[in-house]
């Protein structure tokens, strides 16, 4: 009888907990879906009206970046950079506490940046708006720190799902991106519900999403030669992901070292982007959704109009935009870089599966640069169809490993090492993960130098003795 009572008590507690989070995550998903819809529709209106300007819209970049930096520095410093990183930092360091001012400031700053052609994404603001809304609701309801943290993670999932139209991948991304090597199962159900609620709300309010089912125009049957090419592609996408992180870090450190006022940096950065656009064209500005669609379109001649180095230039444009103070996300540029690098890879190896490799690059660079291979694989199924699942999983995981202990989100916590041959600091944010490795390598090199020095001293002493012996023998002779 006691066991039955204990079992019923456990089941009742679990039922109440599930009911609580079903209601909360549904409400937060609907609210975030509505706010993100407003954000997306403002972006659409802005893009549609750029043609009315009496001059090329990208000439506004210096002014737009200046105003963006002014808005963020004046009203919400936490809205700086690409939003997902700030949300991850808030979850780990502030139990999900996010300043309310972030929501409107991030929205308008991102609209300004994208209207002028800044190379950023829309998912970062979506995640930050979602997380900020969840944090506000938690404060209103007087939630504990742990519950607020859970609700903010739901906000990440809801924002991601409503921006891209991938509710399952959005939910997984929210619980996978925080800690590398760990999925937060206790937030899995609320994240799924919040993602579905936000996605459904956005669809109901008129947001249309684009999906590409490559099964209808390209054979992707399972065969060994193609598997080997996909393995090679995964390695290539891992290198591309590492390139993105490296270029972004180098750009950030270079700009940080400049002894110039942030407003002047924004103006100069905008001017540099204008010059680059005049040289290379408008293809690398803004969201770049048109280019992504062209690469993933089932037509053999459309990708040929896109240069093989498009992914390199997009990396540079995005690094400069974010580095000088532009507001927006990083994931949409990752999609652009991934899709165009996949196109380039297919052309390099002379394979006819251009669209397949573009689709694999789309999700694999996401997996490598953000350390979220499971969410990337699920996104491949949601966007491209079930037939790509096995190839996407293979390529995404390889890219995730090849990228190493790096990320576009330096506040991610590392809970695993990607090779047993490495000494890394587990449990720290990823930007500090290689400290032990560096110290160990320095110590090893010092030990080698000491051994070589001792060896040289021994050889020198032997040489002196030999010379002395020869002289003595010669003298005696």
C-alpha positions in Angstrom: 0.0 0.0 0.0 2.8 2.3 0.9 4.5 1.6 -2.5 1.2 2.4 -4.3 0.8 5.7 -2.4 4.4 6.6 -3.2 3.9 5.8 -6.9 0.7 7.8 -7.1 2.4 10.8 -5.4 5.2 10.6 -7.9 2.8 10.4 -10.9 0.7 13.3 -9.5 3.8 15.5 -9.1 5.0 14.8 -12.6 1.5 15.4 -14.0 1.2 18.8 -12.3 4.7 19.8 -13.5 3.9 18.8 -17.1 0.6 20.7 -17.0 2.3 23.7 -15.6 4.9 23.8 -18.4 2.4 23.0 -21.1 0.4 26.1 -20.2 3.4 28.3 -19.7 5.3 27.3 -22.8 2.1 27.6 -24.9 1.4 31.1 -23.7 5.1 32.2 -24.1 5.2 30.6 -27.6 2.0 32.4 -28.8 3.3 35.8 -27.4 6.8 35.3 -29.0 5.2 34.2 -32.3 3.2 37.4 -32.4 6.1 39.7 -31.6 8.5 37.9 -34.0 5.8 38.1 -36.7 5.7 41.9 -36.2 9.5 42.0 -36.5 9.5 39.9 -39.7 6.8 41.9 -41.3 8.7 45.2 -40.6 11.7 43.6 -42.3 9.6 42.7 -45.3 8.1 46.2 -45.6 11.6 47.7 -45.3 13.0 45.5 -48.1 10.0 46.3 -50.3 10.4 50.1 -49.9 14.2 50.3 -50.4 13.7 50.7 -54.1 12.0 54.0 -53.6 15.2 55.6 -52.4 16.8 58.0 -55.0 20.1 56.3 -54.5 21.4 52.7 -53.9 20.2 51.7 -50.5 23.6 50.5 -49.3 24.9 54.1 -49.3 23.0 54.3 -46.0 25.3 51.8 -44.3 27.5 54.3 -42.5 24.5 56.2 -41.2 22.5 53.1 -40.3 25.4 51.5 -38.4 26.1 54.8 -36.6 22.4 55.0 -35.5 22.5 51.3 -34.5 25.5 51.9 -32.3 23.8 55.0 -30.8 20.6 53.2 -30.0 22.3 50.2 -28.4 24.8 52.2 -26.4 22.2 54.7 -25.2 19.2 52.5 -24.4 20.3 48.8 -24.1 24.0 47.9 -24.1 23.1 44.2 -23.8 21.5 44.3 -27.2 25.0 44.6 -28.8 26.2 42.0 -31.3 24.3 38.9 -32.5 21.5 38.2 -30.1 21.8 34.4 -29.5 25.3 34.9 -28.0 23.9 37.5 -25.5 21.0 35.1 -24.6 23.5 32.2 -23.9 25.6 34.5 -21.8 22.4 35.6 -19.8 21.4 32.0 -19.2 24.8 31.0 -17.9 25.7 34.1 -15.9 22.4 35.7 -14.9 19.9 32.8 -14.7 18.2 34.1 -17.8 17.7 37.7 -16.6 17.4 40.0 -19.6 16.8 43.7 -19.6 13.3 44.6 -21.0 14.7 47.4 -23.1 16.5 44.8 -25.2 13.3 43.8 -27.0 12.4 47.1 -28.7 16.0 48.2 -29.1 17.1 44.9 -30.7 14.1 45.0 -33.0 14.6 48.5 -34.4 18.5 48.3 -34.5 18.3 45.1 -36.6 15.7 46.6 -38.9 18.0 49.6 -39.4 21.0 47.4 -40.1 19.2 45.1 -42.5 17.4 48.0 -44.3 20.7 49.5 -45.2 22.1 46.1 -46.3 24.1 45.1 -43.3 25.2 41.4 -43.6 23.4 39.9 -40.6 20.6 37.5 -39.8 17.2 37.7 -38.3 17.2 34.7 -36.0 19.5 36.3 -33.3 17.1 39.2 -32.7 14.3 36.6 -32.8 16.0 34.6 -30.1 16.8 37.6 -28.0 13.3 39.1 -28.4 11.9 35.7 -27.4 14.2 35.3 -24.4 13.5 38.9 -23.3 9.8 38.3 -23.4 10.2 35.1 -21.4 12.3 36.9 -18.8 9.7 39.6 -18.5 6.9 37.1 -18.0 9.0 35.3 -15.4 9.4 38.5 -13.4 5.7 39.3 -13.6 4.8 35.9 -12.3 7.5 35.9 -9.7 9.2 32.7 -10.9 12.4 31.3 -9.3 15.7 31.7 -11.0 15.6 28.1 -12.2 12.1 28.4 -13.7 13.1 31.7 -15.3 16.1 30.0 -16.9 13.8 27.3 -18.3 11.3 29.8 -19.7 14.1 31.8 -21.3 15.4 28.7 -23.1 11.9 28.2 -24.3 12.1 31.7 -25.6 15.2 30.8 -27.6 13.4 27.8 -29.2 10.3 29.8 -29.9 12.2 32.7 -31.6 14.3 30.3 -33.7 11.2 28.2 -34.7 9.1 31.2 -35.7 11.9 32.9 -37.7 12.8 29.8 -39.8 9.6 27.7 -39.8 11.4 24.7 -38.2 9.7 24.0 -34.9 11.4 20.8 -34.1 14.9 22.0 -35.0 14.1 25.2 -33.1 13.3 23.3 -30.0 16.4 21.2 -30.2 18.6 24.2 -31.0 17.4 25.9 -27.8 18.4 23.0 -25.6 21.5 22.0 -27.5 23.3 25.3 -28.1 23.8 26.2 -24.5 26.2 23.4 -23.4 28.3 21.5 -25.9 27.8 17.8 -25.4 24.7 18.1 -23.2 21.0 18.3 -24.1 18.9 19.8 -21.4 16.1 17.1 -21.2 14.3 18.9 -18.4 13.5 21.7 -20.9 12.8 19.5 -23.9 9.0 19.4 -23.6 8.5 23.1 -22.9 10.8 24.0 -25.8 8.9 21.7 -28.2 5.6 23.2 -27.1 6.9 26.8 -27.3 8.4 26.2 -30.7 5.2 24.7 -32.1 3.1 27.5 -30.6 5.3 30.3 -31.9 5.5 28.6 -35.4 1.8 28.1 -35.6 1.1 31.7 -34.4 3.4 33.1 -37.0 1.8 31.1 -39.8 -1.7 32.1 -38.6 -0.6 35.8 -38.7 0.6 35.4 -42.3 4.3 34.5 -42.3 5.1 32.2 -45.2 8.1 29.9 -45.0 10.2 28.3 -47.8 11.0 24.6 -47.9 13.1 22.7 -50.5 12.3 19.0 -51.1 15.3 18.0 -53.2 13.8 14.5 -53.7 11.6 15.7 -56.5 14.5 16.8 -58.8 17.6 15.0 -57.7 18.4 11.4 -56.8 20.0 11.0 -53.4 19.9 7.3 -53.1 22.4 5.6 -50.7 25.6 4.5 -52.5 29.2 4.2 -51.4 30.9 6.7 -53.7 28.5 9.4 -52.7 29.0 8.5 -49.0 32.7 9.0 -49.4 32.1 12.4 -51.1 29.8 13.4 -48.2 32.5 12.5 -45.7 34.9 14.7 -47.6 32.3 17.4 -47.7 31.8 17.2 -43.9 35.6 17.8 -43.5 35.4 20.7 -45.9 32.4 22.3 -44.1 34.3 21.9 -40.8 37.2 23.9 -42.3 34.8 26.5 -43.5 33.2 26.7 -40.1 36.6 27.1 -38.5 37.4 29.9 -41.0 34.2 31.7 -40.1 35.0 31.7 -36.4 38.6 32.7 -37.0 37.8 35.6 -39.3 35.1 36.9 -36.9 37.5 36.7 -34.0 40.3 38.4 -35.9 38.0 41.1 -37.1 36.6 41.7 -33.6 40.1 41.9 -32.0 41.4 44.2 -34.8 38.5 46.6 -34.4 38.8 46.5 -30.6 42.5 47.5 -30.8 41.6 50.7 -32.8 41.8 53.7 -30.5 38.7 55.2 -32.1 35.3 56.1 -30.8 32.6 53.4 -31.5 30.6 55.9 -33.5 33.6 56.7 -35.7 34.2 52.9 -36.1 30.6 52.4 -37.2 30.9 55.2 -39.8 34.2 53.9 -41.1 33.0 50.3 -41.1 29.9 51.3 -43.1 32.1 53.1 -45.6 34.3 50.0 -46.0 31.2 47.9 -46.7 30.0 50.4 -49.3 33.4 50.3 -51.1 33.3 46.4 -51.0 29.8 46.4 -52.4 30.8 48.7 -55.3 33.7 46.3 -56.1 31.9 42.9 -55.6 28.2 43.7 -56.0 25.1 43.6 -53.7 25.0 39.8 -53.5 26.7 39.8 -50.1 24.5 42.4 -48.4 21.5 41.8 -46.1 20.0 38.4 -45.4 21.0 36.9 -48.8 17.9 34.8 -49.0 17.7 35.2 -52.8 21.2 33.8 -53.2 20.4 30.9 -50.9 17.2 30.1 -52.9 19.2 30.3 -56.2 21.7 27.8 -54.9 19.0 25.4 -53.7 16.9 25.8 -56.8 16.7 22.7 -59.1 18.2 24.3 -62.1 21.7 23.4 -63.3 22.5 26.9 -64.7 21.5 29.2 -61.8 24.3 28.3 -59.4 26.8 29.0 -62.1 26.0 32.7 -61.8 27.3 32.6 -58.2 31.1 32.8 -57.9 32.9 30.0 -56.1 34.4 32.5 -53.5 30.9 33.8 -52.5 31.2 32.1 -49.1 34.5 33.8 -48.4 33.2 37.3 -49.2 30.0 36.7 -47.2 32.2 35.8 -44.2 34.1 39.1 -44.6 30.9 41.2 -45.1 29.3 39.6 -42.0 32.4 39.9 -39.8 32.8 43.6 -40.6 29.1 44.4 -40.1 29.0 42.7 -36.7 32.5 43.9 -35.7 31.7 47.6 -36.2 28.4 47.4 -34.2 25.7 46.2 -36.6 22.8 44.5 -35.0 21.5 41.1 -36.1 22.0 37.4 -36.0 24.8 35.2 -37.3 22.8 32.1 -38.3 21.3 33.3 -41.6 24.8 34.3 -42.8 25.9 30.8 -41.8 23.2 29.4 -44.0 24.4 31.6 -46.9 28.0 30.6 -46.4 27.1 26.9 -46.0 24.9 26.7 -49.1 27.4 28.6 -51.3 30.4 26.6 -50.0 28.5 23.4 -50.7 27.9 24.6 -54.3 31.7 25.4 -54.6 32.6 22.0 -53.2 30.4 20.2 -55.7 32.0 22.2 -58.5 35.5 21.5 -57.3 35.0 17.7 -57.2 33.0 17.8 -60.4 29.9 16.2 -58.9 26.4 16.7 -60.4 24.8 16.7 -56.9 25.2 20.5 -56.6 21.9 21.1 -54.9 22.5 18.2 -52.5 25.9 19.5 -51.4 24.5 23.0 -51.1 21.8 21.7 -48.8 24.4 19.7 -46.8 26.5 22.9 -46.5 23.5 24.8 -45.3 23.1 22.6 -42.2 26.7 21.4 -41.7 28.2 24.8 -41.4 25.5 25.6 -38.9 26.4 22.4 -37.0 30.2 23.2 -37.0 30.0 27.0 -36.2 27.4 26.7 -33.5 28.2 23.2 -32.1 24.6 22.0 -32.7 24.8 18.9 -35.0 21.5 17.4 -33.8 19.4 20.5 -34.4 21.2 20.9 -37.8 20.3 17.3 -38.8 16.7 17.8 -37.9 16.5 21.1 -39.7 17.8 19.3 -42.8 14.8 16.9 -42.7 12.3 19.8 -42.0 13.6 21.9 -44.9 14.8 19.4 -47.5 12.9 16.2 -46.9 13.5 12.8 -45.3 15.7 11.5 -48.2 18.6 13.8 -47.1 18.6 12.7 -43.4 21.4 10.1 -43.5 23.8 12.3 -45.5 23.0 15.4 -43.4 23.6 13.5 -40.2 27.0 12.3 -41.5 28.1 15.6 -42.8 26.9 17.6 -39.8 28.6 15.5 -37.2 31.9 15.5 -39.1 31.7 19.2 -39.5 31.0 19.6 -35.8 34.1 17.6 -34.9 36.4 19.1 -37.5 35.6 22.7 -36.3 37.3 21.9 -33.0 36.7 23.6 -29.7 35.6 26.9 -31.3 32.3 28.6 -31.9 30.6 31.8 -33.0 29.0 31.7 -29.5 32.0 32.1 -27.1 29.7 31.8 -24.1 28.9 28.2 -24.8 30.0 25.9 -22.0 32.1 22.9 -23.1 31.0 19.6 -21.5 33.0 17.3 -23.8 36.2 17.1 -25.7 36.1 16.3 -29.4 39.2 14.0 -29.3 40.7 11.8 -26.6 44.1 13.0 -27.8 43.5 16.5 -26.6 43.7 18.1 -23.1 40.9 20.6 -22.8 39.3 22.4 -19.9 35.8 20.9 -19.6 33.1 22.9 -17.8 34.4 26.3 -18.9 33.2 28.6 -21.6 34.5 27.6 -24.9 36.8 30.6 -25.4 38.8 29.3 -22.4 38.7 25.7 -23.4 42.2 25.4 -24.8 44.1 27.0 -21.9 45.2 23.8 -20.4 46.3 22.5 -23.9 48.3 25.6 -24.5 50.0 25.4 -21.1 50.8 21.7 -21.6 52.2 22.3 -25.0 54.4 25.2 -23.7 55.7 22.9 -21.0 56.3 20.1 -23.4 58.2 22.4 -25.8 60.3 23.7 -22.9 61.1 20.1 -21.8 62.2 19.2 -25.4 64.4 22.3 -25.5 66.0 21.4 -22.1 66.7 17.9 -23.4 68.2 19.2 -26.6 70.3 21.7 -24.7 71.6 18.9 -22.4 72.3 16.7 -25.5 74.3 19.6 -27.1 76.3 20.0 -23.9 77.1 16.3 -23.7 78.1 16.2 -27.4 80.2 19.3 -26.9 82.0 17.8 -23.9 82.6 14.6 -25.9 84.0 16.6 -28.8 86.3 18.5 -26.4 87.6 15.3 -24.9 88.2 13.7 -28.3 90.1 16.8 -29.5 92.1 16.8 -26.3 92.9 13.1 -26.7 94.0 13.5 -30.3 96.3 16.4 -29.3 97.8 14.3 -26.5 98.4 11.4 -28.9 100.0 13.7 -31.5 102.2 15.2 -28.8 103.3 11.8 -27.6 104.0 10.7 -31.1 
